[in-house]
Amino acid sequence: MIRKYILPVLLLIALSSCREKPFFIVDGKVSYKAFEGSSIYLVALDAPITKNVDSTVVVDGTFTFRVKADSTIAKILRLPIRYPNMAEDLVVITEPGTMHAVIGTKSYGGGTRLNDILQRWKAAKNSYDSLQTTIFAGRDLQSMDKKDVDSLIAAANKIKNEFLPGVVSLINENLNNGIGLLLFKVYYQQLSPETREAVEKATKGAYYRKDKQLRNMTQPN
């Protein structure tokens, strides 16, 4: 009689576990000893408005987050400011799987498909930012001839026009996950009205529903 009920119970347990959402896990390290015992935060991309924050503590230079996975969401790993040890924020996509992260002067994360893509974009962005900085570094534009200033601006625009199409392609390739949302938000002002309209139409306005800060920034009441 007991055996008669064991199999259905086991099946119910198995089905229940299958229905459970997968987890996004961060296996992290912190490169500064100064942050030992410090809180570290996993912050929503629109946290200034939603206040959606998880936290844990750095122990022996390591930390772990385990949250319900959602590939459509981007979040930020953030240490508090502790001058002079400044740690760079790390944007992550909370997709199923385990991501390995190192938080420090130059933070890094990878190990899952979308976060690997995000890391490659970050490397490209760092190169782009470095080139733009180099063009204007140490120059007092107000004291320069207009011809020279125009030349510098033209060089900067050329680099921008080479970089931005790659961003647009990356958005279009990731319309239904957090990478698309992140890049759409970061580059919103630089995207053409036609590109913004196309993305909004393709996503049926989902980005504005998911990110209240983006909605307030672009669609003021």
C-alpha positions in Angstrom: 0.0 0.0 0.0 2.8 2.4 0.9 4.6 1.7 -2.4 1.4 2.7 -4.2 1.8 6.3 -3.0 5.5 6.6 -3.2 5.8 6.9 -7.0 3.1 9.7 -7.3 4.8 11.7 -4.5 8.2 11.4 -6.1 6.7 12.5 -9.5 5.2 15.5 -7.8 8.5 16.5 -6.2 10.3 16.1 -9.6 7.7 18.2 -11.4 7.9 20.8 -8.7 11.7 21.1 -9.0 11.4 21.3 -12.8 9.1 24.3 -12.4 11.5 26.2 -10.2 13.2 29.1 -12.0 16.9 28.7 -12.7 19.3 30.9 -10.7 21.9 33.5 -11.7 25.0 33.0 -9.5 27.9 35.4 -9.1 31.2 33.8 -8.0 33.1 36.9 -7.2 36.4 38.2 -6.0 37.5 41.6 -4.8 41.0 42.8 -5.5 41.3 45.2 -2.6 42.0 44.0 0.9 40.5 47.3 2.1 37.0 46.0 1.3 37.3 42.9 3.5 34.1 42.7 5.5 32.4 45.3 3.4 29.0 45.0 1.9 28.8 44.6 -1.9 25.6 45.3 -3.8 23.7 43.9 -6.8 21.7 46.9 -7.9 18.9 47.2 -10.4 19.8 49.3 -13.5 17.1 51.8 -12.5 17.8 51.5 -8.8 17.8 55.2 -8.2 14.0 54.9 -8.7 13.0 51.4 -7.8 15.4 50.8 -4.9 15.8 47.2 -6.0 19.0 46.1 -4.3 20.5 42.8 -3.0 23.6 42.7 -0.9 26.1 40.4 0.6 29.5 40.6 2.4 33.0 40.3 1.2 34.7 37.4 3.1 38.3 36.4 2.5 38.3 38.5 -0.7 35.3 36.7 -2.1 31.5 37.1 -2.4 28.6 35.2 -3.8 25.1 36.2 -5.1 22.4 33.8 -5.9 19.2 35.3 -7.4 16.4 34.2 -9.7 17.6 34.3 -13.2 16.1 36.7 -15.8 18.0 37.2 -19.0 16.0 40.4 -19.8 17.4 42.2 -16.8 20.7 44.1 -16.4 22.0 44.8 -12.9 25.1 46.5 -11.4 27.7 44.9 -9.0 28.8 47.8 -6.8 31.2 48.3 -3.9 30.8 51.4 -1.7 33.2 54.3 -2.3 36.3 53.8 0.0 38.9 56.3 -1.1 41.6 55.9 -2.4 40.5 52.4 -3.3 38.0 53.0 -6.1 36.3 50.0 -7.5 34.7 50.0 -10.9 31.0 49.1 -11.2 30.3 46.0 -13.2 27.1 45.6 -15.2 25.8 42.0 -15.5 23.0 40.2 -17.1 21.1 38.0 -14.7 20.9 35.0 -17.0 20.9 31.4 -15.9 24.3 30.0 -14.9 27.4 31.0 -12.9 29.3 34.2 -13.7 32.8 34.8 -12.4 33.5 38.4 -11.5 36.5 40.3 -10.3 35.8 43.7 -8.8 38.6 46.2 -8.7 40.1 49.2 -10.6 39.1 47.5 -13.8 36.2 45.1 -13.0 35.6 42.0 -15.1 32.9 39.4 -15.5 32.3 36.4 -17.7 31.5 32.8 -17.9 27.9 33.0 -19.3 27.0 33.7 -22.9 25.4 37.1 -22.5 28.0 38.3 -19.9 30.8 37.3 -22.2 29.2 39.4 -25.0 28.8 42.3 -22.5 32.5 42.0 -21.6 33.5 42.2 -25.3 31.4 45.3 -25.7 33.0 46.8 -22.6 36.5 46.2 -24.0 35.4 47.9 -27.3 33.9 50.8 -25.4 37.1 51.3 -23.3 39.1 51.5 -26.5 36.7 54.0 -28.0 36.7 56.1 -24.9 40.5 56.0 -24.8 40.7 57.2 -28.4 38.3 60.0 -27.8 40.2 61.1 -24.7 43.5 61.1 -26.5 42.2 63.4 -29.2 41.4 66.2 -26.8 43.9 65.4 -23.9 45.9 68.4 -22.8 44.4 70.7 -25.4 42.8 74.1 -24.6 40.2 74.3 -27.3 39.4 77.9 -26.5 43.0 79.0 -27.3 43.3 77.0 -30.5 42.6 78.2 -34.1 39.1 77.3 -35.3 40.6 75.2 -38.1 42.5 73.0 -35.7 39.5 72.6 -33.4 37.3 71.6 -36.3 39.9 69.1 -37.3 39.9 67.5 -33.8 36.1 67.4 -33.7 36.1 65.8 -37.2 38.5 63.1 -36.0 36.3 62.5 -32.9 33.2 62.2 -35.0 34.9 59.8 -37.4 35.7 57.5 -34.5 32.2 57.8 -33.2 30.6 57.1 -36.6 32.7 53.9 -36.8 31.8 52.8 -33.3 28.1 53.5 -33.1 26.9 51.2 -35.9 28.4 48.3 -33.9 26.4 49.3 -30.9 23.2 49.5 -33.0 24.0 46.0 -34.4 24.5 44.7 -30.8 21.2 46.2 -29.7 19.4 44.5 -32.7 21.0 41.2 -32.0 19.9 41.3 -28.3 16.5 43.0 -28.4 15.0 40.4 -26.1 17.6 40.4 -23.4 19.2 42.8 -21.0 22.1 43.7 -23.3 19.6 45.4 -25.7 18.0 47.3 -22.8 21.3 48.4 -21.4 22.8 49.7 -24.6 19.5 51.3 -25.7 19.5 53.2 -22.4 23.3 54.1 -22.4 23.3 55.3 -26.0 19.7 56.7 -26.3 20.7 60.3 -26.9 23.2 59.2 -29.6 20.8 56.9 -31.5 19.0 58.4 -34.5 15.2 58.9 -34.1 14.7 56.2 -36.7 16.8 53.7 -34.8 15.0 54.5 -31.5 11.6 54.1 -33.2 12.6 50.8 -34.7 13.8 49.4 -31.4 10.7 50.6 -29.6 8.5 49.0 -32.2 10.5 45.7 -32.2 10.3 45.4 -28.4 6.7 46.8 -28.2 7.9 49.3 -25.6 9.2 46.6 -23.2 12.3 48.6 -22.3 10.3 51.4 -20.8 8.2 49.0 -18.8 11.3 47.3 -17.4 13.3 50.4 -16.6 11.5 53.2 -14.9 14.6 55.5 -15.1 14.7 55.1 -18.8 11.0 55.8 -19.0 11.3 59.0 -16.9 14.4 60.1 -18.8 12.9 59.7 -22.3 9.1 60.1 -21.7 8.6 62.8 -19.1 5.1 63.4 -17.9 
